[in-house]
Every structure is written in structure tokens, then in C-alpha cells.
């Protein structure tokens, strides 16, 4: 039985389902540059926990207004005056949300523009594919604000750019943008026009894959990165055994065998 997602429950996320299985999830706090408050994080947990069981075939994650996400809602953080334990538990909810994105098995394509800063970069790094436009810029200004990352930057951003660049970004507030950001791995695509349109195109392409294949790609690879090489090789063999013999793949394999399937060609 397919789980139903009640989109009316979400106040900080605008959620739209398309007929092809692509869902658009938009951070909807433009006057706050889509900064992540506690309620928004809870909505991310709720949506991405349900997505794999709700027939969601791909997600485009976007931000309303001029920015993708400016990170932690510092106004809320200041006014709440949290204890160390309270902030630790808030960070754990961030990790819950971002882990459900990365390991949930549904392709998540982030459409980046404007600020992708602090917790916004942690959110973006949890997506499987990141598309940036010419306005997007990336930074981790925690050091200048007397803070430390709490949403996985030490794991995911370090994995993207390396330890030395990660530390440099936090120490100095260094900002990356344009082709340099792509070259470092902060995004996989840069476009002249709309990053949202490009992300939708990629999501629709991914949504045409078999769900079990996408599940493996968008969960098993991340899990295997956390294993020793020996354990990862074993896990990969098990996943391949399940995915590569799925009945739904028979028609696609037959099309390849009789040469009716599209062949891989270099870009013209």
C-alpha cells in the first residue's frame, strides 16, 4: 500500500507532486533567506521519511526567493538561548533529516541559487546531485560567528572538497562560486539560466529509471563509503545480485539485446 503525503501539513515547505513521480520541495521562508529553523527541519524529516514509501520517484529541492538557504536560523537560535543539550538534540534532528535524504533511496536534485551558506551547504551536500546557477555562492562562515558546524559539514562537505579546503572555509569565511565551485565538487552542474529548470530535467530523467535501481544508487553507494573495502565489495555483490535480477529489468535488457534500446553516445 502506497503511503499518502498530506502536503497541507507543511508550513515551511511548499510541496508539489507531478504526474511523472517528480516532487518539488521548496524551502518557503524567503524573507529569512530560507534559513532553517527547528520547524523546517522537522518538516524535512517528515517528508523524506515518507518519500520512499509514497511513490516519489525523484525530488527537486529548491529555495523560494533570491536564495537557496542561508543556513541555521540565527535569530531563532539567539532568542531560544538553548542549553548545550538542547542544541545537541537540534543537531541530531538535522542529521536525521539529512540522512533520510542521502540514504533514503529517492534521488534528490538540489537547484541552487544565491546563498548556499552554512547549514544551507550542509543541506545541499545531502542531495545526490547539485545544480547551480551563476548567482550561487558557497561558504561556511561558522568561525566568524563563534559557531561550529552541526549538520554534517565535517562529513559531507569534507568528502566533497577535502579536509584542508573545509578547514580553510571555516577559518577564513572563504566563498566559492562559479566554475571553481563545480571544479571543487560543491556542485556537479553549472547553468547560465535557471538551476531549477535544469534540476527538473535531471529529476525527470532519473525518475524514468526503475525505482529499485535508483534506491540502490541513492542509498547503497553512501552506505558502502562507510565500510571497509572488503565489506563494501561484499555489500556491492549482494545489492547487485538483487537489483540486476529484478523482473522489471527484463524488458530493458531485452531491448538492449535486440539493439532497440538507445546506445550511450558522447555529447555532441
C-alpha positions as CSV (number, residue, x, y, z in Angstrom):
1,X,0.0,0.0,0.0
2,X,1.4,3.4,-1.0
3,X,1.8,5.9,1.8
4,X,-0.1,9.2,1.3
5,X,1.7,12.5,2.0
6,X,-0.6,15.2,3.2
7,X,1.1,18.3,1.8
8,X,-1.3,20.6,3.7
9,X,0.6,19.7,6.9
10,X,3.7,21.5,5.7
11,X,4.0,25.2,6.6
12,X,7.7,26.0,5.9
13,X,8.0,23.7,2.8
14,X,6.0,24.2,-0.4
15,X,5.5,20.7,-1.8
16,X,4.2,19.9,-5.3
17,X,3.7,16.4,-6.9
18,X,4.0,16.0,-10.6
19,X,2.3,13.2,-12.6
20,X,5.7,11.7,-13.6
21,X,6.6,11.0,-10.0
22,X,8.9,14.0,-9.6
23,X,8.1,16.0,-6.5
24,X,9.2,19.6,-5.9
25,X,10.1,20.5,-2.3
26,X,10.8,24.3,-1.9
27,X,12.1,25.9,1.2
28,X,9.5,28.6,1.7
29,X,10.8,31.2,4.1
30,X,12.1,33.8,1.6
31,X,12.1,36.7,4.0
32,X,14.6,34.7,6.1
33,X,16.6,33.7,3.1
34,X,15.2,30.2,3.8
35,X,17.2,29.9,7.0
36,X,16.5,26.6,8.7
37,X,14.5,26.9,11.9
38,X,13.5,23.9,14.0
39,X,10.1,23.6,12.5
40,X,11.5,23.5,8.9
41,X,13.9,20.7,9.9
42,X,11.0,18.7,11.4
43,X,9.2,19.1,8.1
44,X,12.2,17.8,6.2
45,X,12.3,14.8,8.5
46,X,8.6,14.1,7.9
47,X,8.7,14.4,4.1
48,X,11.9,12.5,3.4
49,X,10.9,9.7,5.9
50,X,7.7,9.2,3.9
51,X,9.0,9.8,0.3
52,X,10.4,6.2,-0.3
53,X,7.0,4.7,0.6
54,X,4.9,7.3,-1.2
55,X,5.8,6.5,-4.8
56,X,8.1,9.5,-5.0
57,X,10.5,8.8,-7.9
58,X,12.7,11.9,-7.6
59,X,12.8,15.1,-5.7
60,X,13.9,18.6,-6.8
61,X,14.9,20.6,-3.7
62,X,14.7,24.3,-4.2
63,X,14.5,27.6,-2.3
64,X,12.0,30.4,-2.8
65,X,13.1,34.0,-3.4
66,X,16.6,35.0,-4.1
67,X,18.5,32.4,-2.1
68,X,18.6,28.6,-1.7
69,X,19.3,28.6,2.0
70,X,21.4,30.9,4.3
71,X,21.8,28.2,7.0
72,X,20.8,28.0,10.6
73,X,18.2,30.5,11.7
74,X,20.5,32.5,13.9
75,X,17.7,34.8,15.1
76,X,15.8,31.8,16.4
77,X,19.0,30.3,17.8
78,X,19.7,33.6,19.7
79,X,16.2,34.1,21.0
80,X,15.9,30.4,22.2
81,X,19.1,30.7,24.2
82,X,19.4,26.9,24.1
83,X,21.4,24.8,26.5
84,X,24.2,22.6,25.2
85,X,21.9,19.5,25.5
86,X,19.1,21.3,23.7
87,X,21.3,22.3,20.8
88,X,22.8,18.8,20.6
89,X,19.3,17.4,20.1
90,X,18.6,20.0,17.5
91,X,21.7,19.0,15.6
92,X,20.6,15.3,15.8
93,X,17.3,16.3,14.1
94,X,19.3,18.0,11.3
95,X,21.3,14.8,10.9
96,X,18.0,12.8,10.9
97,X,16.7,14.9,8.1
98,X,19.8,14.9,6.0
99,X,20.5,11.2,6.5
100,X,16.9,10.5,5.3
101,X,17.8,12.5,2.1
102,X,21.1,10.8,1.5
103,X,20.3,7.3,2.4
104,X,16.5,7.2,1.7
105,X,16.9,5.8,-1.8
106,X,15.0,8.5,-3.7
107,X,17.1,10.7,-6.0
108,X,17.3,14.3,-4.6
109,X,18.5,17.0,-7.0
110,X,19.2,20.4,-5.5
111,X,18.5,23.6,-7.5
112,X,21.0,26.1,-6.1
113,X,20.9,29.9,-6.4
114,X,22.0,32.7,-4.3
115,X,23.3,31.8,-0.8
116,X,24.2,28.2,-0.1
117,X,25.8,29.0,3.2
118,X,26.5,27.2,6.5
119,X,23.6,24.9,7.2
120,X,22.4,25.6,3.6
121,X,25.5,24.0,2.3
122,X,25.1,21.1,4.7
123,X,21.5,20.6,3.3
124,X,22.7,20.9,-0.3
125,X,25.5,18.4,0.3
126,X,22.9,15.8,1.4
127,X,21.4,15.9,-2.1
128,X,22.7,13.4,-4.6
129,X,23.0,15.9,-7.5
130,X,23.5,19.7,-7.2
131,X,22.8,22.1,-10.0
132,X,23.9,25.8,-9.5
133,X,23.2,28.9,-11.5
134,X,25.5,31.9,-11.9
135,X,24.2,33.6,-8.7
136,X,25.0,30.7,-6.4
137,X,27.8,31.0,-3.8
138,X,29.0,28.6,-1.1
139,X,30.5,29.4,2.3
140,X,30.9,28.1,5.8
141,X,31.1,31.3,8.0
142,X,30.7,29.5,11.3
143,X,34.2,30.5,12.5
144,X,33.4,34.2,12.1
145,X,30.1,33.8,14.1
146,X,31.5,31.9,17.0
147,X,29.9,28.7,15.9
148,X,30.8,25.2,14.7
149,X,29.0,23.1,12.0
150,X,26.4,20.8,13.4
151,X,24.6,19.4,10.4
152,X,27.1,17.2,8.8
153,X,29.6,19.6,7.1
154,X,32.5,17.8,8.7
155,X,31.3,14.7,7.0
156,X,29.7,15.6,3.6
157,X,31.4,18.9,2.7
158,X,34.8,17.5,3.7
159,X,34.0,14.5,1.5
160,X,33.3,16.9,-1.4
161,X,36.2,19.3,-1.1
162,X,38.7,17.7,1.2
163,X,39.8,18.4,4.7
164,X,42.2,21.3,4.0
165,X,39.6,23.3,2.0
166,X,36.9,22.6,4.5
167,X,39.0,23.9,7.4
168,X,40.0,26.9,5.3
169,X,36.4,27.7,4.5
170,X,35.5,27.6,8.2
171,X,38.6,29.6,9.4
172,X,38.5,32.3,6.9
173,X,34.9,32.5,5.6
174,X,36.2,31.9,2.0
175,X,33.4,32.0,-0.6
176,X,33.4,29.8,-3.7
177,X,31.3,30.4,-6.7
178,X,31.1,29.9,-10.5
179,X,33.2,27.2,-12.2
180,X,35.6,27.0,-9.3
181,X,32.8,25.7,-7.1
182,X,32.0,23.0,-9.7
183,X,35.7,22.0,-10.0
184,X,35.9,21.5,-6.3
185,X,32.8,19.3,-6.2
186,X,30.3,21.6,-4.5
187,X,28.0,21.2,-7.5
188,X,28.1,18.8,-10.4
189,X,26.4,21.2,-12.9
190,X,26.5,25.0,-13.6
191,X,24.0,26.6,-15.9
192,X,23.6,30.0,-17.5
193,X,19.8,30.1,-17.0
194,X,17.6,28.6,-14.3
195,X,19.1,26.0,-12.0
196,X,15.5,24.9,-11.2
197,X,14.7,24.1,-14.8
198,X,17.9,22.1,-15.2
199,X,17.3,20.3,-11.9
200,X,13.8,19.4,-13.1
201,X,15.2,18.0,-16.4
202,X,17.6,15.8,-14.4
203,X,14.9,14.7,-12.0
204,X,12.6,13.6,-14.8
205,X,15.5,11.7,-16.4
206,X,16.2,9.9,-13.1
207,X,12.5,9.2,-12.5
208,X,12.5,7.1,-15.6
209,X,14.9,4.6,-14.0
210,X,13.5,1.6,-12.2
211,X,12.8,2.5,-8.6
212,X,14.8,-0.4,-7.2
213,X,17.9,0.7,-9.3
214,X,17.5,4.3,-8.0
215,X,17.1,3.0,-4.5
216,X,20.4,1.1,-4.7
217,X,22.2,4.0,-6.3
218,X,20.9,6.6,-3.8
219,X,21.4,4.5,-0.7
220,X,23.9,1.7,-1.2
221,X,26.7,3.9,-2.6
222,X,26.6,6.1,0.6
223,X,26.5,3.1,2.9
224,X,29.4,1.4,1.1
225,X,31.5,4.5,1.5
226,X,31.2,4.0,5.3
227,X,32.6,0.4,5.1
228,X,36.0,-1.1,4.7
229,X,36.9,-2.0,1.1
230,X,36.3,-5.7,1.9
231,X,32.9,-5.2,3.4
232,X,31.9,-2.8,0.6
233,X,32.8,-5.4,-2.0
234,X,30.6,-7.9,-0.3
235,X,27.7,-5.5,0.1
236,X,28.0,-4.4,-3.5
237,X,27.8,-8.0,-4.7
238,X,24.7,-8.6,-2.6
239,X,23.0,-5.4,-3.9
240,X,24.0,-6.2,-7.5
241,X,22.5,-9.7,-7.0
242,X,19.1,-8.3,-6.0
243,X,19.0,-5.3,-8.4
244,X,20.5,-7.0,-11.5
245,X,18.0,-9.8,-11.5
246,X,14.8,-7.8,-10.8
247,X,11.9,-8.9,-13.1
248,X,11.2,-5.3,-14.1
249,X,14.5,-5.1,-15.8
250,X,13.8,-7.9,-18.3
251,X,12.2,-5.7,-20.9
252,X,15.1,-3.2,-20.7
253,X,17.6,-5.9,-21.1
254,X,15.7,-7.4,-24.0
255,X,15.7,-4.0,-25.7
256,X,19.5,-3.8,-25.3
257,X,19.9,-7.3,-26.6
258,X,17.8,-6.7,-29.8
259,X,19.5,-3.4,-30.3
260,X,16.3,-1.4,-30.0
261,X,17.4,0.5,-26.9
262,X,19.3,3.8,-27.1
263,X,23.0,3.4,-27.0
264,X,25.4,5.5,-24.9
265,X,26.9,8.2,-27.1
266,X,29.3,11.1,-26.3
267,X,27.7,14.5,-26.0
268,X,27.8,16.4,-29.3
